[in-house]
């Protein structure tokens, strides 16, 4: 929070002007972007949070994607798990982590920030920091896995979702192996129940992984660690040193 005050809030006016040049400063665009930043990224969730109609929201998304601020990504359709007429909402991702931060914590609280009153942003950041960082943790996990599978390179990496299931990591290797995983940015050690839940979600989506992976901020229970092997790989934030190297 000290760095946020020093590097962002103290230069709020200048940064806001730069951001407004990209977004045209339209309040509706900012509402949608805030809905994306603090929601699950799905288009219908962003429209609901911004209180805009679907057709209006879709037009705004098209224009915002054109600016390069956000990008639209459809789910990886598993044909055996979806009915022909099933419609699954696309997801929206910010191209820049800073822009996601801005619309999550700065833009919605601009009135107090303009006056130099940082109480509200301090509270919002403290209460929602872990929730916000979880997506970054997931994206870093994708990057780490892509670097790790050198003998059998990953050719497809992302996440999977449909109308009933979400899986943080869904990847394919060059040889055709399927990788499915989950990412947990919490202060608790991850238990075997998370593996069971991941396996159940894969079954619901008709995904048959060759390898399960779990990323944890704080590590794993002894019971889960005993299951680690070729078909189950466990990683913590310490493994991310490889990204820096």
VMD Tcl script that draws the C-alpha trace (Angstrom):
set ca {
  {0.00 0.00 0.00}
  {2.93 2.31 0.68}
  {4.18 1.81 -2.88}
  {0.70 2.34 -4.29}
  {0.48 5.70 -2.52}
  {3.98 6.70 -3.57}
  {3.91 5.60 -7.22}
  {0.23 5.74 -8.20}
  {-1.92 7.89 -5.95}
  {0.55 10.78 -5.81}
  {0.47 10.92 -9.62}
  {-3.25 10.18 -9.91}
  {-4.13 13.15 -12.14}
  {-1.42 12.43 -14.70}
  {-2.14 8.70 -14.85}
  {-5.89 9.33 -15.08}
  {-5.37 11.58 -18.09}
  {-3.30 8.89 -19.83}
  {-5.92 6.23 -19.08}
  {-8.73 8.49 -20.30}
  {-6.96 8.92 -23.63}
  {-7.22 5.17 -24.13}
  {-10.80 4.80 -22.94}
  {-12.15 8.18 -24.23}
  {-13.12 8.81 -20.61}
  {-16.66 7.49 -21.14}
  {-18.18 6.60 -17.71}
  {-19.95 3.51 -19.12}
  {-16.63 2.13 -20.42}
  {-15.08 2.67 -17.00}
  {-17.99 0.89 -15.30}
  {-17.62 -2.12 -17.60}
  {-13.85 -2.21 -17.09}
  {-14.33 -2.14 -13.32}
  {-16.85 -4.97 -13.67}
  {-14.24 -7.00 -15.56}
  {-11.45 -6.16 -13.10}
  {-13.31 -7.31 -10.00}
  {-15.54 -10.00 -11.50}
  {-14.94 -13.45 -12.97}
  {-14.15 -11.95 -16.38}
  {-17.28 -13.31 -18.04}
  {-19.04 -10.86 -20.32}
  {-22.48 -11.24 -18.74}
  {-21.01 -10.66 -15.26}
  {-19.32 -7.43 -16.40}
  {-22.56 -6.18 -17.99}
  {-24.51 -6.94 -14.81}
  {-21.97 -5.20 -12.58}
  {-21.95 -2.17 -14.88}
  {-25.76 -2.23 -15.13}
  {-25.79 -2.10 -18.94}
  {-27.90 -4.01 -21.45}
  {-26.33 -6.90 -23.36}
  {-26.39 -5.19 -26.78}
  {-24.94 -1.97 -25.37}
  {-22.29 -3.91 -23.47}
  {-21.28 -5.96 -26.49}
  {-20.78 -2.81 -28.56}
  {-18.66 -1.29 -25.78}
  {-16.57 -4.48 -25.51}
  {-15.93 -4.43 -29.25}
  {-14.67 -0.85 -29.05}
  {-12.56 -1.49 -25.92}
  {-10.97 -4.56 -27.52}
  {-10.13 -2.34 -30.47}
  {-8.12 -0.06 -28.18}
  {-6.07 -3.00 -26.93}
  {-7.02 -2.47 -23.27}
  {-8.80 -5.82 -23.06}
  {-8.99 -9.00 -25.11}
  {-11.84 -11.47 -25.58}
  {-11.24 -15.18 -25.11}
  {-13.77 -17.96 -25.69}
  {-13.66 -21.14 -23.63}
  {-11.92 -24.16 -25.10}
  {-14.94 -26.09 -26.28}
  {-14.91 -29.76 -25.37}
  {-17.39 -31.09 -27.89}
  {-18.17 -34.21 -25.87}
  {-19.28 -32.09 -22.92}
  {-21.36 -29.36 -24.58}
  {-24.73 -29.69 -26.21}
  {-24.99 -28.19 -29.69}
  {-27.19 -25.30 -28.53}
  {-25.31 -24.56 -25.29}
  {-24.00 -21.02 -25.12}
  {-21.04 -20.32 -22.85}
  {-20.07 -16.75 -22.04}
  {-16.70 -15.53 -23.30}
  {-14.17 -14.11 -20.84}
  {-12.41 -10.77 -20.91}
  {-8.81 -10.21 -19.86}
  {-6.82 -7.02 -19.43}
  {-3.76 -6.74 -21.65}
  {-1.89 -4.92 -18.87}
  {-1.93 -5.97 -15.18}
  {-1.66 -2.30 -14.20}
  {-4.87 -1.43 -16.06}
  {-6.69 -4.21 -14.24}
  {-5.38 -2.82 -10.94}
  {-6.44 0.71 -11.93}
  {-10.03 -0.24 -12.70}
  {-10.32 -2.50 -9.67}
  {-9.09 -0.07 -7.02}
  {-8.45 3.42 -8.38}
  {-11.11 4.33 -10.92}
  {-14.15 3.41 -8.72}
  {-12.82 5.51 -5.80}
  {-11.65 8.57 -7.72}
  {-13.63 11.10 -5.66}
  {-11.75 10.44 -2.44}
  {-8.42 10.00 -4.21}
  {-8.76 13.40 -5.91}
  {-9.15 14.96 -2.48}
  {-6.15 13.10 -1.08}
  {-8.35 10.88 1.11}
  {-6.98 7.34 0.79}
  {-9.00 5.67 3.56}
  {-11.46 3.95 1.20}
  {-8.81 2.54 -1.14}
  {-6.76 1.27 1.82}
  {-9.80 -0.63 3.07}
  {-10.80 -1.93 -0.37}
  {-7.28 -3.12 -1.15}
  {-6.87 -4.82 2.23}
  {-10.22 -6.62 1.92}
  {-9.91 -7.71 -1.72}
  {-6.18 -8.07 -2.29}
  {-6.11 -11.90 -2.24}
  {-9.18 -12.16 -4.46}
  {-7.61 -9.74 -6.94}
  {-4.18 -11.43 -6.95}
  {-5.63 -14.90 -7.56}
  {-5.92 -14.29 -11.33}
  {-2.30 -13.07 -11.47}
  {-1.28 -16.21 -9.56}
  {-3.17 -18.32 -12.11}
  {-1.55 -16.55 -15.07}
  {1.93 -16.99 -13.56}
  {1.13 -20.68 -13.11}
  {0.37 -20.92 -16.83}
  {3.71 -19.28 -17.64}
  {5.60 -21.57 -15.27}
  {4.08 -24.74 -16.72}
  {4.82 -23.62 -20.26}
  {8.50 -23.29 -19.31}
  {8.57 -26.54 -17.33}
  {7.46 -29.03 -19.98}
  {10.60 -28.95 -22.14}
  {10.73 -32.64 -23.12}
  {7.09 -32.59 -24.22}
  {6.33 -28.90 -24.95}
  {2.93 -27.41 -24.18}
  {1.18 -26.37 -27.40}
  {-2.08 -25.14 -25.86}
  {-2.41 -23.35 -22.53}
  {-5.31 -21.63 -20.82}
  {-8.29 -22.34 -18.61}
  {-11.58 -24.11 -19.17}
  {-15.09 -23.08 -18.25}
  {-18.65 -23.87 -19.17}
  {-21.97 -23.08 -17.51}
  {-21.35 -25.38 -14.53}
  {-17.60 -25.99 -14.25}
  {-14.43 -23.90 -14.11}
  {-10.92 -25.34 -14.30}
  {-7.99 -22.94 -13.77}
  {-5.53 -24.84 -15.96}
  {-6.33 -26.76 -19.12}
  {-3.37 -27.55 -21.37}
  {-2.19 -29.94 -24.06}
  {1.34 -31.08 -24.80}
  {2.87 -31.83 -28.19}
  {2.41 -35.57 -27.63}
  {-1.29 -35.06 -26.85}
  {-1.21 -35.31 -23.06}
  {-3.92 -33.36 -21.22}
  {-3.02 -31.31 -18.15}
  {-5.67 -30.02 -15.74}
  {-4.99 -27.98 -12.65}
  {-6.14 -25.62 -9.96}
  {-4.52 -22.52 -8.38}
  {-5.14 -21.47 -4.78}
  {-3.79 -18.17 -3.49}
  {-4.78 -18.65 0.15}
  {-2.96 -18.75 3.48}
  {-4.14 -22.30 4.19}
  {-2.35 -25.44 3.08}
  {-4.14 -27.26 0.27}
  {-5.71 -30.59 1.24}
  {-6.54 -33.73 -0.70}
  {-10.13 -32.49 -1.05}
  {-8.93 -29.95 -3.65}
  {-7.58 -32.77 -5.81}
  {-10.87 -34.62 -5.44}
  {-12.80 -31.51 -6.45}
  {-10.55 -31.01 -9.49}
  {-11.05 -34.64 -10.54}
  {-14.83 -34.28 -10.16}
  {-14.88 -31.09 -12.27}
  {-12.89 -32.80 -15.01}
  {-15.35 -35.69 -14.97}
  {-18.30 -33.29 -15.30}
  {-16.61 -31.64 -18.29}
  {-15.69 -35.02 -19.85}
  {-12.00 -34.12 -19.63}
  {-9.62 -37.02 -19.03}
  {-6.30 -35.55 -17.83}
  {-3.04 -37.43 -17.98}
  {-1.51 -35.06 -15.43}
  {-3.04 -33.08 -12.57}
  {-1.25 -29.97 -11.25}
  {-1.99 -27.88 -8.18}
  {-0.43 -24.51 -7.35}
  {-0.59 -23.27 -3.77}
  {0.57 -20.10 -2.05}
  {1.22 -21.84 1.28}
  {1.96 -25.47 0.45}
  {0.13 -28.76 0.90}
  {-1.09 -31.19 3.54}
  {1.05 -34.26 4.29}
  {-1.69 -36.50 2.88}
  {-1.69 -34.68 -0.46}
  {2.10 -34.65 -0.69}
  {2.21 -38.44 -0.42}
  {0.22 -38.63 -3.70}
  {2.74 -36.54 -5.63}
  {4.21 -38.30 -8.65}
  {4.16 -38.47 -12.45}
  {0.39 -37.97 -12.55}
  {0.19 -35.30 -9.84}
  {2.54 -32.35 -9.65}
  {2.48 -29.85 -6.76}
  {3.96 -26.35 -6.91}
  {4.21 -23.33 -4.61}
  {5.22 -19.70 -5.16}
  {8.83 -20.74 -4.53}
  {8.80 -22.50 -7.90}
  {8.15 -19.15 -9.60}
  {11.85 -18.31 -9.12}
  {12.23 -20.07 -12.45}
  {10.25 -17.29 -14.12}
  {12.66 -14.67 -12.79}
  {15.69 -16.69 -13.85}
}
mol new
graphics top color blue
foreach p $ca { graphics top sphere $p radius 0.5 }
foreach p [lrange $ca 0 end-1] q [lrange $ca 1 end] { graphics top cylinder $p $q radius 0.2 }
display resetview
